[in-house]
C-alpha cells in the first residue's frame, strides 16, 4: 500500500522558502486568532447568565490599543503578500542557461523530451544542482504538473505553452502527480521524479542516448512535412526566413511587433493566419490536426537551433 506523505521532503531552495512561508503564515494566523477564541471562552464563562459581573460599558477608551490591533495585522499580512508574490514571480524567470526539457501531457500520462533526444514516459530524470526549465503542452484537456518535493505546480493548457523551472538539490526519487482533474483515470496520472548527481545524469544520458537530438528530429519533420519547400533559404517561394528568428522581434501585418518565442512559433505552425508577418501573404496552410504536440515541439526545437552562421562561430 502506498501512503501519501502529508509533508513531502523538501529538495530545493524554493521549496524551503515555501515551507518557511507556510509555517510563518500559520504562526501569524494562530497569533491573530488565538486571542479571539480565548476571550470568547473567558467572556462566556465570566458573563454567563446568572453570574454576578459588572456589565457596565467602560467609559474609557485606549485609542493606541484599538489602532494597533488593526494596523499590526494589516502590516504583517502585507509583508506576507510581498513575500509570496516574490516567490511566485521567481518561477516566471528561468536562468538563461537552464536545461530545456519539453513536456507533453495526455490522458493519462506524462511524456518528457530531453534536448539530446531521450524521451521518458511518467519518469523525469534531471541533474542535481542545475536549473531545469520545463516547456509544457497538453494534447487533450487541462492537466497540472505537480512536483510535491519542489513545491511547484503548473497548469498544462491545450492550445498554448506554459513554463516552469526549478533547481533540485537533493538526489533521490520523488513523486510526480497531476493536480487537475482530467478524466476517469486522473488518479493514475502519476510518475517518478528522479534527481541524480551530474555524473550519474551524464551516465544516464549516454546509456539512454538517441541517434537524433530533438532539433534533428524536428529538422526531419520540417523536410518531410514540406516546410522546407517555402522556408528553406534556397527556396524560390517567398516566405519568411527562419534563420535567427527565435528570440527576435517580428513585425506583423497588423502593425504590432511580437517576439518570436516558443508560443509564437507554435501558433505560426498551427494558426498561421493569426499573426501574419509584415510583407507576406496569408497563404500558409495550417498543420492543426496534422502534427501532434510532440511533433510541434520538435519543429520548434529545430527552428530555435537555426542561428546565423556568424553567431555560431
C-alpha positions as CSV (number, residue, x, y, z in Angstrom):
1,X,0.0,0.0,0.0
2,X,1.3,3.5,-0.9
3,X,0.8,6.3,1.6
4,X,0.8,9.9,0.6
5,X,3.0,12.0,2.8
6,X,1.2,15.0,4.4
7,X,4.5,16.9,4.4
8,X,6.7,15.6,1.5
9,X,10.5,16.1,1.5
10,X,11.9,19.5,0.5
11,X,14.7,19.3,-2.0
12,X,15.3,22.8,-3.3
13,X,15.9,26.3,-2.1
14,X,12.5,27.3,-3.4
15,X,10.7,24.5,-1.6
16,X,12.4,25.5,1.7
17,X,11.2,29.1,1.2
18,X,7.6,27.8,0.6
19,X,7.8,25.7,3.7
20,X,9.0,28.7,5.7
21,X,6.3,30.9,4.3
22,X,3.6,28.3,5.2
23,X,4.9,27.8,8.7
24,X,5.3,31.6,9.4
25,X,1.9,32.3,8.0
26,X,0.4,29.6,10.2
27,X,2.1,31.1,13.2
28,X,0.7,34.5,12.3
29,X,-2.9,33.3,11.9
30,X,-2.7,31.4,15.2
31,X,-1.3,34.5,16.9
32,X,-4.1,36.7,15.5
33,X,-7.0,34.3,16.1
34,X,-6.0,32.7,19.4
35,X,-6.8,35.8,21.5
36,X,-10.2,36.0,19.9
37,X,-11.1,32.4,20.8
38,X,-9.5,32.6,24.2
39,X,-11.5,35.8,25.0
40,X,-14.7,34.1,23.7
41,X,-14.3,31.3,26.2
42,X,-13.3,33.7,29.1
43,X,-16.3,36.1,28.4
44,X,-18.7,33.1,28.0
45,X,-17.7,32.0,31.5
46,X,-17.4,35.4,33.1
47,X,-20.7,36.8,31.8
48,X,-22.8,33.7,31.6
49,X,-26.4,34.1,32.7
50,X,-26.9,34.3,36.5
51,X,-23.3,35.1,37.3
52,X,-22.7,38.3,39.1
53,X,-20.5,40.6,37.0
54,X,-20.0,44.2,36.2
55,X,-21.8,44.6,32.8
56,X,-21.4,48.3,32.5
57,X,-19.6,49.7,29.5
58,X,-16.3,51.2,30.3
59,X,-16.3,54.9,29.5
60,X,-12.5,54.9,28.9
61,X,-11.1,54.0,25.5
62,X,-7.5,53.0,24.7
63,X,-7.1,54.6,21.3
64,X,-3.5,53.3,20.7
65,X,-4.5,49.8,21.5
66,X,-7.6,49.9,19.2
67,X,-5.5,51.2,16.4
68,X,-2.7,48.7,16.9
69,X,-4.9,45.6,16.6
70,X,-5.9,46.8,13.2
71,X,-2.7,48.2,11.9
72,X,-0.3,45.5,13.1
73,X,-2.2,42.6,11.4
74,X,-2.6,44.6,8.2
75,X,1.2,45.4,8.0
76,X,2.0,41.7,8.8
77,X,-0.3,40.4,6.1
78,X,1.0,43.0,3.7
79,X,4.5,41.7,4.3
80,X,3.4,38.1,3.6
81,X,1.8,39.3,0.4
82,X,5.1,40.8,-0.8
83,X,7.0,37.6,0.3
84,X,4.6,35.2,-1.5
85,X,4.5,37.4,-4.6
86,X,8.2,37.4,-4.9
87,X,8.2,33.6,-4.6
88,X,5.5,33.3,-7.3
89,X,7.3,35.8,-9.6
90,X,10.6,33.9,-9.3
91,X,9.1,30.9,-11.1
92,X,8.5,33.0,-14.2
93,X,12.1,33.9,-14.8
94,X,14.3,30.9,-15.6
95,X,18.0,31.3,-15.9
96,X,19.3,31.6,-19.4
97,X,21.5,28.5,-19.1
98,X,18.7,26.3,-17.7
99,X,18.4,22.8,-19.2
100,X,15.4,22.8,-21.5
101,X,13.0,19.8,-21.2
102,X,9.7,19.6,-23.1
103,X,6.6,18.1,-21.5
104,X,3.5,16.7,-23.2
105,X,0.5,15.8,-21.1
106,X,-2.0,13.3,-22.3
107,X,-4.9,11.3,-20.8
108,X,-3.3,9.8,-18.7
109,X,0.4,10.1,-18.9
110,X,3.4,12.4,-18.9
111,X,5.9,12.4,-21.7
112,X,9.2,14.2,-21.2
113,X,11.6,15.0,-24.1
114,X,15.2,15.9,-23.4
115,X,17.1,18.1,-25.9
116,X,19.6,15.2,-26.7
117,X,16.6,13.2,-27.9
118,X,15.8,11.0,-24.9
119,X,12.1,10.5,-24.3
120,X,10.6,9.3,-21.0
121,X,7.1,8.2,-20.1
122,X,6.0,9.0,-16.5
123,X,9.6,9.5,-15.4
124,X,11.7,12.6,-15.4
125,X,15.5,12.4,-14.8
126,X,17.3,15.7,-14.0
127,X,20.8,16.6,-12.7
128,X,21.1,17.9,-9.1
129,X,22.2,21.5,-8.6
130,X,21.4,22.6,-12.2
131,X,18.5,24.8,-13.2
132,X,15.9,23.0,-15.4
133,X,13.2,24.7,-17.5
134,X,10.0,22.8,-18.5
135,X,8.0,23.9,-21.5
136,X,4.7,22.1,-21.3
137,X,1.8,21.4,-23.7
138,X,-1.4,19.4,-23.4
139,X,-2.6,17.0,-26.1
140,X,-6.2,17.0,-24.9
141,X,-7.6,18.6,-21.7
142,X,-6.2,20.7,-18.9
143,X,-3.7,18.9,-16.7
144,X,-1.4,20.2,-14.0
145,X,2.1,19.1,-13.4
146,X,2.7,18.8,-9.6
147,X,6.1,18.1,-8.1
148,X,5.5,18.0,-4.3
149,X,9.1,17.7,-3.3
150,X,9.8,21.0,-5.2
151,X,6.5,22.7,-4.0
152,X,5.7,23.7,-7.6
153,X,2.6,23.2,-9.7
154,X,1.8,24.4,-13.2
155,X,-1.3,24.0,-15.3
156,X,-0.8,22.5,-18.7
157,X,-3.3,24.0,-21.0
158,X,-4.4,22.9,-24.5
159,X,-3.6,25.5,-27.2
160,X,-0.6,27.2,-25.5
161,X,2.7,26.6,-23.8
162,X,3.2,27.0,-20.1
163,X,6.6,27.0,-18.4
164,X,8.1,26.4,-15.0
165,X,11.6,26.0,-13.7
166,X,13.5,24.6,-10.7
167,X,16.8,23.6,-9.3
168,X,16.7,20.3,-7.4
169,X,19.5,19.9,-4.9
170,X,19.0,16.5,-3.2
171,X,19.4,13.3,-5.3
172,X,16.6,10.8,-4.9
173,X,13.4,9.5,-6.3
174,X,10.3,11.6,-5.7
175,X,6.7,11.8,-6.9
176,X,5.0,13.3,-9.9
177,X,1.3,13.9,-9.9
178,X,-1.5,15.6,-11.9
179,X,-3.3,18.0,-9.6
180,X,-6.1,19.0,-12.1
181,X,-9.0,16.5,-12.5
182,X,-8.6,15.4,-16.1
183,X,-10.8,12.4,-16.5
184,X,-11.7,9.0,-15.1
185,X,-8.1,7.8,-14.7
186,X,-6.8,11.1,-13.3
187,X,-5.6,9.4,-10.1
188,X,-3.3,7.2,-12.2
189,X,-1.6,10.1,-13.9
190,X,1.5,9.8,-11.7
191,X,5.2,9.2,-12.2
192,X,8.7,9.4,-10.7
193,X,10.9,12.4,-10.5
194,X,14.5,11.2,-10.4
195,X,17.2,13.7,-9.2
196,X,20.7,12.4,-10.0
197,X,24.2,13.7,-9.4
198,X,25.6,15.4,-12.5
199,X,27.9,12.4,-13.1
200,X,25.1,9.9,-12.8
201,X,22.9,12.0,-15.0
202,X,25.6,12.2,-17.7
203,X,25.9,8.4,-17.5
204,X,22.2,8.0,-17.8
205,X,22.2,10.2,-20.9
206,X,24.8,8.1,-22.5
207,X,23.1,4.8,-21.7
208,X,19.7,6.1,-23.0
209,X,21.2,8.0,-25.9
210,X,19.1,8.7,-29.0
211,X,20.6,8.7,-32.5
212,X,18.9,12.1,-33.2
213,X,18.7,15.2,-31.0
214,X,15.3,16.9,-30.6
215,X,16.3,19.5,-33.1
216,X,17.5,16.9,-35.6
217,X,14.1,15.1,-35.3
218,X,12.4,18.5,-35.9
219,X,14.6,19.0,-39.0
220,X,13.4,15.7,-40.4
221,X,9.8,16.7,-39.8
222,X,10.5,20.1,-41.2
223,X,11.5,18.5,-44.5
224,X,9.0,15.6,-44.6
225,X,6.0,17.9,-44.0
226,X,7.1,20.2,-46.8
227,X,8.1,23.2,-44.7
228,X,11.4,23.5,-46.3
229,X,9.8,23.9,-49.7
230,X,8.9,27.5,-48.7
231,X,11.1,28.4,-45.7
232,X,14.4,27.0,-46.9
233,X,16.9,29.8,-47.8
234,X,17.3,28.2,-51.3
235,X,13.5,28.0,-51.9
236,X,12.0,30.0,-54.8
237,X,8.8,30.6,-52.8
238,X,8.8,33.9,-50.9
239,X,8.4,33.0,-47.2
240,X,9.9,34.5,-44.0
241,X,13.4,33.3,-43.2
242,X,13.6,31.2,-40.0
243,X,17.3,31.6,-39.5
244,X,17.9,33.7,-36.4
245,X,14.1,34.1,-35.9
246,X,13.9,32.8,-32.4
247,X,14.0,35.5,-29.7
248,X,13.9,38.4,-32.1
249,X,11.1,40.9,-32.8
250,X,8.8,40.2,-35.7
251,X,6.7,43.0,-37.4
252,X,3.2,41.9,-38.2
253,X,0.7,43.0,-40.9
254,X,-1.5,44.4,-38.1
255,X,1.3,46.9,-37.2
256,X,2.2,45.0,-34.0
257,X,5.6,43.8,-33.2
258,X,5.9,40.5,-31.3
259,X,8.8,38.5,-30.0
260,X,9.4,35.1,-31.7
261,X,9.2,32.9,-28.7
262,X,8.0,29.3,-28.4
263,X,4.3,30.3,-28.4
264,X,4.7,32.5,-31.5
265,X,6.4,29.7,-33.4
266,X,3.7,27.2,-32.3
267,X,0.9,29.5,-33.3
268,X,2.6,30.2,-36.7
269,X,2.5,26.4,-37.4
270,X,-1.0,25.6,-36.1
271,X,-2.7,29.0,-36.5
272,X,-0.8,30.7,-39.4
273,X,-3.4,33.3,-40.1
274,X,-3.5,34.7,-36.6
275,X,-0.2,36.6,-36.8
276,X,0.9,37.1,-40.4
277,X,4.4,38.6,-40.8
278,X,4.5,42.0,-42.4
279,X,5.2,41.9,-46.2
280,X,3.9,38.4,-46.7
281,X,0.6,37.0,-47.9
282,X,-1.5,34.8,-45.5
283,X,-1.2,31.7,-47.7
284,X,0.5,29.2,-45.3
285,X,-1.8,26.2,-44.6
286,X,-2.5,25.1,-41.1
287,X,-0.9,22.0,-39.6
288,X,-3.6,21.7,-36.9
289,X,-4.8,18.1,-36.6
290,X,-1.8,17.1,-38.8
291,X,1.0,17.5,-36.3
292,X,0.9,16.2,-32.7
293,X,2.1,18.4,-29.8
294,X,5.2,16.3,-29.7
295,X,5.9,17.0,-33.4
296,X,5.3,20.7,-32.9
297,X,7.8,20.8,-30.0
298,X,10.4,19.1,-32.2
299,X,9.9,21.6,-35.0
300,X,10.1,24.4,-32.5
301,X,13.4,23.0,-31.2
302,X,14.7,22.9,-34.8
303,X,13.7,26.5,-35.5
304,X,15.3,27.6,-32.2
305,X,18.6,26.0,-33.4
306,X,18.7,28.0,-36.6
307,X,21.1,30.7,-35.7
308,X,23.1,32.9,-38.2
309,X,26.4,31.4,-39.1
310,X,28.4,34.2,-37.5
311,X,26.5,33.7,-34.2
312,X,27.6,30.0,-34.1
313,X,31.3,30.7,-34.7
